[in-house]
Amino acid sequence: MWNIIQAADAGALIFIQEHLRASLLTAVLIFYTTLGNNGFIWIGISLLLLCFKKTRMAGLLALLAMLLGLLCCNIALKNIVSRPRPYLSVEGLLPLLAPPDPNSFPSGHTCAAFAAAGIWLRTMPRRFFGVISVLAAAVMGFSRMYVGLHYPTDVLAGMCMGLLCASLIWHIYLKIKNSQELKPA
């Protein structure tokens, strides 16, 4: 079964390289994926959200969800699984960027993007921003495959971990909020 998944992963990356890479798209996605380095774009947006009363909780919870994602994905899972980057295993795959580390699974960029998006989808006053953030997270995941640094399963796992971290932080927030509302004044 694992061999089938690995073959599908490799085939998808070669398909992207051979049929979807184009100079303008390459420039855009390299720029975009670089904004995700160290969660820069998502942390920046979260810090901006902290500046406004209506969105302060969205910013704080997104930062907490991304921190949890960092601990789970980049510090724990990447080192436990130690899956090599795809260009080291997929014959003919040419990466467009140098990797920040040798481990591929799961995608930390995708985890951070979906951790933030998962929170913003629940907390932003206008649902439109939440939907746009989910689309932006999906593009981040695609960009990681496009540049040849992650397998589709790395991106899928990063997405699941990010959404799981967002959900966990959201439920902890609700428990705290509900327990404070029940306390007598």
Beta strands, then each sheet from edge to edge (+ up, - down):
end
